[in-house]
Every structure is written in C-alpha cells, then in structure tokens.
C-alpha cells in the first residue's frame, strides 16, 4: 500500500499520487486500471479513487472505453509526433526564459540530478530514470517563472508517461543524456541558442524514434 500525504484531503492525495505514477511510467501503455485497484493501492475508499480516475481521464492520462474499462492510452504515431512537437515548441522557450536566472546553485542541482539519472541507468530502474529525467527539466523550467507554460508541458509529460516507459527499453542508455550535459554547459556560458537547440533535441529525439518505423 502506498502512503499518501496526510496533509492533503484523500481525493487530492490519491489524485496526485496516481498522477505521478502515470507520469513516471509506472504503468505501461494500454494497462488496465480499476477503481478498486486504485483504492486498494492507496488504502482509501472507492470515492477518492473514482475521483482521481475521472480527473486523470479528463487530462488525457487515462482512457475510459464505452464499456467503462479504464486503461492508460496506447498512443498512435501521429499522437506521439504531435506531443513531441508541443515539447519542441514549449520546452526550449522555458529554458530560454530560465537562462537569465541560472545561477551556480541551479547548475549544481542539475549536475546532481544527472548523477542520479546515471545511478538509475546502472540499476536498470526505468521509473527512476523517467522521474529523474523529468526532475532535471522541471528544475530548470521553474527558473523561467512561467507557471502557465510549465503546466501545459506537465500535461504533455503526463500523457506521455506510459509511452516513455516503453521507450526506455529501446534507448539502451548507458549514461545520462549528452544533451543534458550540453544544456548545463550552455547555461554556464550564457549561450541561449545552444541551450534551446540541445533542449529541443533532448525532448524529441527519443520520441521520434518511436515514429520512424
């Protein structure tokens, strides 16, 4: 049973925890989700579990069929390409806005996150890899002070979570993304064009590999 944040109402705590599970690739594409299963996982009644499923369905993170079956979506190539394009538009802009506020402590934090990404790869821990990878991007983008734009990006991450889990198995990573290291170097040098270029490459290369067959 997963422990919930006791400071939050049950419906909000279940929603946030289930949302994180989907975003971080704990669930695979087309994996079934039951309200009873959610309630049991988080040790709650059916009501907050049902509310969390409903909210995540509205965000595109879960799919409810005409028969009432709930599952994670299995994205088409066109849909993956669309979401990759959204990332390519928004995330370099967030990085650009973060650049003027990129002080040394941010660079150190990003380097530390990259080290934890390497640790997840050594352990072949796909969920930790995805979680740390998104942490790298979120830590940078928070410096942009553009909450509406970041919220849009996180919705895309949420819809892509199960797909990213499938992608991880194909990437065969041996170390954290080279583009992350280039991004840190660009931040240090104040190189805005270089920063935008490596962030765009980082957020699209893997996804577009899925649509190239």
N, C-alpha and C positions, 0 to 999 in steps of 0.2 A: 504493500500500500504506500502510495506517495504522500509525503507530508505536505500539507498546504500551509500557506502563510496565515497564521492565526489573527493577524491584524486586519484581514480583509473579510468581507461577507463571503459566505460559502459560494454563492453563484459567481462572484468575481474571481475568487481564488481558483475555482475549478476552471473557469474560462482561461485565465492567464496561464495556468499550468498546462492545460491541454493545447493551448495555442503555441506554447514553447515546444511541446512535444512534436507538433506538426512542423513547425518552422525549422527545428533542428534535425529533422529527418529520422525521428524515432519510428515513424510509420512509413511504409513503402507505398508506392502508387497502387491504387485500387484495393488497398487493405480495408477490410470491413471494420467498422466502429459501431459498437452497440451502446445505447444509453446505460444499460445495466452494467456493461463492462467499464464504462467511464465512472459510474457511481462506485463500483467496487474498487477501482484503481485508486480513487481519491478518498474513499471512505465516507461518502456523503449519501444523501437521499437521491432519488431519481430527479427531483425538480432542478437542482443546480446543474446536474449533468445534462438534462434536456435543454436547459437554457444555454449552456456552453456550446452544445452541438448546433443549436439554432443560430447562435451568433457567428460561429465559425463557418457555417454554411453560407450565411449572408456575405461573408468576406471572401468566399471562394476557396476556403481551405478544406472544406468537406463538401461532399456531394450527396444529395438525398434523391433517390430514384423515385419513380412513380409508385413503386410498391412499398416505399418507406425505408428501403435499405440505405444505410449511411456508410460511406466509404471515402477514402482520400481520392482525389481525382487522378486519372491517368491522362496526362496532358498530350495533346496531339503535337506534331512537329510545328504546325502553324502557331499554336498557342505558346510553345516554348520560344519560338522565334519572336513572337510579339512581346513576351515578358523580358526576353533578353534585350530587345530594342528599348524597352522602357528603362531598364537598368543602364543601358549605354547612354541614354539621354540625361537621366537624373543624377546618377552617382558621380560622374565627372564634375557636374556642376556643384554638387555638395562638397566635393573635395576642393574645388577651386575656392569656394566660399570659406572653407576651413583654413586655407593656406595662411591668411594674414594672422591667424590666432594659433598657429602651430609652434608652440614654444618647446623647449628642450624636454620638459616633463612628458609632453604628448609623444614625442619621438621615442622616449624611453619606454613608455607604456606600449606603444605599437611594437617595438622590438621584443618586449617581454611576451606579448601575445603571440608573436611569430614563433618564439621559442616553445610556447605551449602547443602551437599547431604542430611543430616538429615532433613533440612528445606524443601527440595523438596519432601521428602517422606511424611512429615506431611501434606503438601499441595496436595499430590497425583498428583504431576506435573511430568509426565513421561519424558517429553522433558528436563526439567531442571535436572532431575535425571541423564539422559544419558549424557547431556552436562557436568555436574559437575564430573561425574564418569570418563569421558574421559579426563577432565581437570586434574584430580588427576594423571592419568597415564602419560599424556603429560608433566606435570610439573616435574615429576620425570625423565622421559626419556630424557628431554632436557639437564639434567646434564650429560648424557652419552657422549655428543658431538659426536654423530654418526648419522649425518643427513640422510644419505642414508638408514640406517636401520629404522630410525623413519619414513621416507617417505613410506617405504614398509608397516609398521604397520598401518599408517594412511589410506592407500589404503584398507587394510582389514577392518578397522573400517568403512570406507565409504560404503563398500559392505554389511556390517552387520547392518547398521543403522536402516532400517525398521524392520529387524528381532529382534533387541534389543528392539524396541518399543513393539512388540508382547510379547517378553519375560518378560518385566517389569510387565505386568498384571498377569503373572503366579507366579512371585517370591514372591509377597506379602511382600515386605521389610518393616521392622519396624524401621530400623536404617541402617546407612552406613555399607558397607561390613566389617565384622570382619577381613577379610584378609587385608583390608587397615590399620586397627589398628596394626595388626601383622607386616605389612611391615614397618610402621613408627618405631615400636619398634626394628625391625631388623636393620634398618638404624641407629638408635641411638646406638645400641650395636655393629655395625660393623659386623653383622652376615650375611655373603654372602650366605651360603647355606640356611639359614632360609628365607632370603629375596627372593631368587629365588623360593623357594618352595611356599611361600604364594602368590607371583605374579602369578605363574603358576596356582595355584588353583583358584585365583580370576578371571582370564581371561577365564577359561574353564568350571568351574562347572555349571554355568547357561546355557551356550550354549549347553553343552552336555545333560542337562536335556531335551532339545527340541528333541534330537535324541534317547531318551531312550524308547520311546513307541513302 
